[in-house]
Amino acid sequence: MAEEGQVIAFAGKIIVTSSASRPLAVIILAAGQGTRMKSSLHKVLHPIAGRSMLLHLLASVSELAPERQVVVVGAGRAQVEKAVAGTGAVIAVQEAQLGTGHAVAQAHDALAGFAGDVLILYGDVPLVSAGTMRAMLDRLSRGDEPRAVVLGFRPDDAAAYGRIIADGQGIIEKMVEYKDASEGERAVTLCNSGLMAVRSTDLFVLLDQIGNNNAAGEYYLPDIVMLPGGTSAVIETEAWEVAGVNSRAELAGVEAVWQARRRAEAMRDGVTLVAPETVFFAHDTVLGRDVVVEPNVVFGPGVTVADDVVIHAFSHLEGASVASGAAIGPYARLRPGADIGVKAKVGNFVEIKKATVGEGAKVNHLSYVGDASVGAGSNIGAGVITCNYDGFFKYKTEIGAGAFVGSNSALVAPVTIGDGAIVAAGSVVTKPVEADALCLVRPEQIGKAGWAARFRERMTAKKAGK
C-alpha cells in the first residue's frame, strides 16, 4: 500500500495519498452458480491465459500483502478449496444465495478480530490490477474518510449497468440500478463495477442496516453506500479491467483483452511479433529481448525464452526453457521439461519432452526426443525416435557431445550413445555405443539381378489368366 503523502497516477489523474498503510483484508465473492457457463467446473476456476480467474485475482491481491483473504463460495466448495490451497486464502460458505450483501456477511467470522481496510472483489472479475486496488485503498484513507469507495467505469455501451451520480470531487450523491433510473440518470455514463473498499469497523455494521425490500428479496452490497449518516466516494478505472465473466463468450472476450495487452507489453519490451493477433501467451510467459515470434505460436504455462531466439510459425511451447540464439520450429512442440541450449535448433515437426538439447545441437526434422539428453554439437537426423516407454515405465537416452544419429533410427532406452559416435541410418539401437564408434544395426543389403522384372512378368500373367 502507499505511504503517507505518496503521489500516484491513476486513470489519468494525480492522486496524493493521505495516510500510512493499514492492515488489509480481502473478500472475494465466488458464490454464484455460474449456470450460463454450462460447466461442471466452478465458474471462477475457468482459465484465462492458462490460470484460473480466481488465481489471477489472488496473484494481484498478493502484491498488496493482505493480512487475511476470504473466498466466499456456495456450490462447488471442494473445487475452490483445492484451487486456493497454499495461497493463504480461507473459505467462507454462503449456503443460500441471498444477494451480494449477504455473501459479504458470511466473511464475518473469518475476519473476527481484524482491524483495517477491506477490499471486496469478485472472482469472475479477474483483471483488476494491484494498482487499481491500491488506488481504492488510498482514496479510502483520504482526509475526508468516506465510509466506502466504489470502483466505477465508463463502458462504450452503458446498457443496463447501475449508474453512479457523483460530484466533481467523486463524492457519490446517488447510486441507482438501471431499471430504477430516470432518463436523466440513464444518460450518466459512470457505471458501478461492484468492487468496493470499506473499513472493517464499518463494514458489518453497515451490512446489518440494509434490508431486502426489493423484487428479488435479496440483500445488495451497494445499498450500504446510500445509508444515512456518511458519504461514499467513487474512483474510476478503464472498462476492460472490470469486465466480468458469466458465459463462455464473455470468457473468450476477457481472454482476448488479456492477450492483446500482453502482446503489446511484449513488443514494448523488445519482442518482434510478426502477426501479433495470432500469438497466444500464458500468464507466466517470459521472453527476452530481440526474440522473434512468427505467426500462430502458442505459449502454454511455464515457458522462459532468452534473448535472440527465433520461434518459427505454428510452434507450441509449454513448460520449456530456450537459451539464447536458439531456433524453434516451424511446427515444433516443446513439452514440459524441454531445455533447449544456446544456439541449438529444434526444427519442423519435432517434439521434445523432458529432454535437454545441448549447445549448438540440432534436431531438425520429424523426430521425437523424450526423457533424453542430447550433447552439445550433436546432430539428430530426420525421423529419429527415442523409445522411452515400455508401457509401464519411462527410461532415459543419453547422447554424447558431437554424436551423429542417422535418419530413421530408433534408440531403445535405456541406452547411451558416446561422444562423437555415429549411428548409421535405419538402426535400432539397444546397447551402448562407445565414443567415436560406428553403430550399424541392419542386415546386409542384397541385390538379386532381374528379380523385379521376373516378378512383374509372373504377376501380370497371373492377373491376365483370371
Solvent accessible surface area in square Angstrom, and as a share of the most:
residue,aa,sasa,rsa
1,M,51,0.23
2,A,6,0.05
3,E,114,0.51
4,E,117,0.53
5,G,44,0.43
6,Q,76,0.34
7,V,91,0.52
8,I,33,0.17
9,A,80,0.62
10,F,24,0.10
11,A,55,0.43
12,G,85,0.82
13,K,131,0.55
14,I,121,0.61
15,I,19,0.10
16,V,79,0.45
17,T,3,0.02
18,S,44,0.28
19,S,30,0.19
20,A,55,0.43
21,S,56,0.36
22,R,65,0.24
23,P,64,0.40
24,L,4,0.02
25,A,0,0.00
26,V,0,0.00
27,I,0,0.00
28,I,0,0.00
29,L,12,0.06
30,A,4,0.03
31,A,7,0.05
32,G,42,0.40
33,Q,107,0.48
34,G,18,0.17
35,T,104,0.60
36,R,140,0.51
37,M,1,0.00
38,K,171,0.73
39,S,44,0.28
40,S,112,0.72
41,L,69,0.35
42,H,18,0.08
43,K,20,0.08
44,V,2,0.01
45,L,20,0.10
46,H,8,0.04
47,P,70,0.44
48,I,0,0.00
49,A,6,0.05
50,G,44,0.43
51,R,63,0.23
52,S,14,0.09
53,M,0,0.00
54,L,0,0.00
55,L,52,0.26
56,H,12,0.05
57,L,0,0.00
58,L,8,0.04
59,A,35,0.27
60,S,21,0.13
61,V,0,0.00
62,S,68,0.44
63,E,108,0.49
64,L,8,0.04
65,A,85,0.66
66,P,24,0.15
67,E,104,0.46
68,R,72,0.26
69,Q,21,0.09
70,V,0,0.00
71,V,0,0.00
72,V,0,0.00
73,V,0,0.00
74,G,14,0.13
75,A,58,0.45
76,G,33,0.32
77,R,111,0.40
78,A,78,0.61
79,Q,69,0.31
80,V,0,0.00
81,E,76,0.34
82,K,167,0.71
83,A,29,0.23
84,V,4,0.03
85,A,77,0.60
86,G,89,0.86
87,T,51,0.30
88,G,58,0.56
89,A,15,0.11
90,V,77,0.44
91,I,30,0.15
92,A,12,0.09
93,V,38,0.22
94,Q,5,0.02
95,E,153,0.69
96,A,50,0.38
97,Q,66,0.29
98,L,69,0.35
99,G,13,0.12
100,T,44,0.26
101,G,2,0.02
102,H,41,0.18
103,A,5,0.04
104,V,0,0.00
105,A,36,0.28
106,Q,54,0.24
107,A,0,0.00
108,H,96,0.43
109,D,116,0.60
110,A,32,0.24
111,L,9,0.05
112,A,64,0.50
113,G,82,0.79
114,F,17,0.07
115,A,68,0.53
116,G,10,0.10
117,D,0,0.00
118,V,0,0.00
119,L,0,0.00
120,I,0,0.00
121,L,0,0.00
122,Y,36,0.14
123,G,0,0.00
124,D,22,0.12
125,V,12,0.07
126,P,3,0.02
127,L,18,0.09
128,V,1,0.00
129,S,43,0.28
130,A,6,0.04
131,G,37,0.36
132,T,4,0.02
133,M,0,0.00
134,R,73,0.27
135,A,0,0.00
136,M,0,0.00
137,L,0,0.00
138,D,7,0.04
139,R,8,0.03
140,L,0,0.00
141,S,9,0.06
142,R,77,0.28
143,G,71,0.68
144,D,80,0.41
145,E,93,0.42
146,P,1,0.00
147,R,27,0.10
148,A,0,0.00
149,V,0,0.00
150,V,0,0.00
151,L,0,0.00
152,G,0,0.00
153,F,9,0.04
154,R,120,0.44
155,P,23,0.15
156,D,162,0.84
157,D,102,0.53
158,A,16,0.12
159,A,56,0.44
160,A,72,0.56
161,Y,97,0.37
162,G,13,0.13
163,R,10,0.04
164,I,1,0.00
165,I,39,0.20
166,A,34,0.26
167,D,58,0.30
168,G,80,0.77
169,Q,135,0.60
170,G,14,0.13
171,I,37,0.19
172,I,13,0.07
173,E,103,0.46
174,K,84,0.36
175,M,27,0.12
176,V,16,0.09
177,E,77,0.35
178,Y,69,0.26
179,K,142,0.60
180,D,97,0.50
181,A,10,0.08
182,S,60,0.39
183,E,137,0.61
184,G,54,0.52
185,E,32,0.14
186,R,73,0.27
187,A,79,0.61
188,V,45,0.26
189,T,70,0.41
190,L,9,0.04
191,C,0,0.00
192,N,23,0.12
193,S,23,0.15
194,G,10,0.10
195,L,0,0.00
196,M,0,0.00
197,A,0,0.00
198,V,0,0.00
199,R,35,0.13
200,S,15,0.10
201,T,98,0.57
202,D,41,0.21
203,L,0,0.00
204,F,35,0.14
205,V,89,0.51
206,L,10,0.05
207,L,15,0.08
208,D,124,0.64
209,Q,99,0.44
210,I,15,0.07
211,G,43,0.41
212,N,60,0.31
213,N,158,0.81
214,N,52,0.27
215,A,109,0.84
216,A,62,0.48
217,G,29,0.28
218,E,50,0.22
219,Y,69,0.26
220,Y,68,0.26
221,L,1,0.00
222,P,27,0.17
223,D,57,0.29
224,I,0,0.00
225,V,5,0.03
226,M,86,0.38
227,L,27,0.14
228,P,115,0.72
229,G,84,0.80
230,G,40,0.38
231,T,74,0.43
232,S,2,0.01
233,A,0,0.00
234,V,12,0.07
235,I,15,0.08
236,E,45,0.20
237,T,13,0.08
238,E,108,0.48
239,A,36,0.28
240,W,60,0.21
241,E,9,0.04
242,V,13,0.07
243,A,32,0.25
244,G,28,0.27
245,V,0,0.00
246,N,57,0.29
247,S,18,0.11
248,R,122,0.45
249,A,79,0.61
250,E,62,0.28
251,L,26,0.13
252,A,64,0.49
253,G,36,0.35
254,V,5,0.03
255,E,43,0.19
256,A,57,0.44
257,V,45,0.26
258,W,39,0.14
259,Q,3,0.01
260,A,54,0.42
261,R,117,0.43
262,R,34,0.12
263,R,27,0.10
264,A,38,0.30
265,E,72,0.32
266,A,3,0.02
267,M,81,0.36
268,R,176,0.64
269,D,82,0.43
270,G,34,0.32
271,V,7,0.04
272,T,71,0.41
273,L,11,0.06
274,V,86,0.49
275,A,20,0.15
276,P,39,0.25
277,E,115,0.52
278,T,34,0.20
279,V,0,0.00
280,F,86,0.36
281,F,3,0.01
282,A,2,0.02
283,H,52,0.23
284,D,57,0.30
285,T,7,0.04
286,V,83,0.48
287,L,24,0.12
288,G,17,0.16
289,R,169,0.62
290,D,95,0.49
291,V,0,0.00
292,V,46,0.26
293,V,0,0.00
294,E,44,0.20
295,P,38,0.24
296,N,59,0.30
297,V,0,0.00
298,V,58,0.33
299,F,5,0.02
300,G,9,0.09
301,P,50,0.31
302,G,39,0.37
303,V,1,0.01
304,T,66,0.39
305,V,2,0.01
306,A,36,0.28
307,D,65,0.34
308,D,82,0.42
309,V,0,0.00
310,V,46,0.27
311,I,0,0.00
312,H,46,0.21
313,A,17,0.13
314,F,102,0.42
315,S,3,0.02
316,H,66,0.29
317,L,0,0.00
318,E,60,0.27
319,G,24,0.24
320,A,3,0.03
321,S,45,0.29
322,V,5,0.03
323,A,27,0.21
324,S,41,0.26
325,G,29,0.28
326,A,1,0.01
327,A,22,0.17
328,I,0,0.00
329,G,0,0.00
330,P,52,0.32
331,Y,97,0.37
332,A,3,0.03
333,R,116,0.42
334,L,0,0.00
335,R,72,0.26
336,P,71,0.45
337,G,41,0.39
338,A,2,0.02
339,D,64,0.33
340,I,0,0.00
341,G,15,0.15
342,V,55,0.31
343,K,143,0.61
344,A,1,0.01
345,K,65,0.28
346,V,0,0.00
347,G,1,0.01
348,N,47,0.24
349,F,114,0.47
350,V,2,0.01
351,E,44,0.20
352,I,0,0.00
353,K,20,0.08
354,K,129,0.55
355,A,2,0.02
356,T,62,0.36
357,V,2,0.01
358,G,20,0.19
359,E,105,0.47
360,G,29,0.28
361,A,0,0.00
362,K,95,0.40
363,V,0,0.00
364,N,30,0.15
365,H,78,0.35
366,L,106,0.53
367,S,6,0.04
368,Y,46,0.18
369,V,1,0.00
370,G,0,0.00
371,D,15,0.08
372,A,3,0.02
373,S,30,0.20
374,V,4,0.02
375,G,16,0.16
376,A,49,0.38
377,G,47,0.46
378,S,1,0.01
379,N,45,0.23
380,I,2,0.01
381,G,9,0.09
382,A,31,0.24
383,G,22,0.21
384,V,0,0.00
385,I,81,0.41
386,T,1,0.01
387,C,47,0.28
388,N,10,0.05
389,Y,125,0.47
390,D,80,0.42
391,G,41,0.40
392,F,167,0.70
393,F,136,0.57
394,K,106,0.45
395,Y,72,0.27
396,K,102,0.43
397,T,0,0.00
398,E,82,0.37
399,I,6,0.03
400,G,14,0.13
401,A,47,0.36
402,G,42,0.41
403,A,1,0.01
404,F,94,0.39
405,V,0,0.00
406,G,4,0.03
407,S,49,0.31
408,N,114,0.58
409,S,2,0.01
410,A,24,0.18
411,L,0,0.00
412,V,53,0.31
413,A,11,0.08
414,P,95,0.60
415,V,8,0.04
416,T,62,0.36
417,I,1,0.00
418,G,14,0.13
419,D,81,0.42
420,G,26,0.25
421,A,0,0.00
422,I,84,0.43
423,V,0,0.00
424,A,16,0.12
425,A,48,0.37
426,G,32,0.31
427,S,0,0.00
428,V,77,0.44
429,V,2,0.01
430,T,82,0.47
431,K,150,0.63
432,P,107,0.68
433,V,14,0.08
434,E,138,0.62
435,A,60,0.47
436,D,120,0.62
437,A,34,0.26
438,L,119,0.59
439,C,18,0.11
440,L,101,0.50
441,V,64,0.37
442,R,131,0.48
443,P,122,0.77
444,E,156,0.70
445,Q,171,0.76
446,I,136,0.69
447,G,75,0.72
448,K,143,0.61
449,A,97,0.75
450,G,43,0.41
451,W,126,0.44
452,A,50,0.39
453,A,58,0.45
454,R,133,0.49
455,F,79,0.33
456,R,147,0.54
457,E,129,0.58
458,R,132,0.48
459,M,84,0.37
460,T,92,0.53
461,A,67,0.52
462,K,132,0.56
463,K,152,0.64
464,A,85,0.66
465,G,66,0.64
466,K,200,0.85
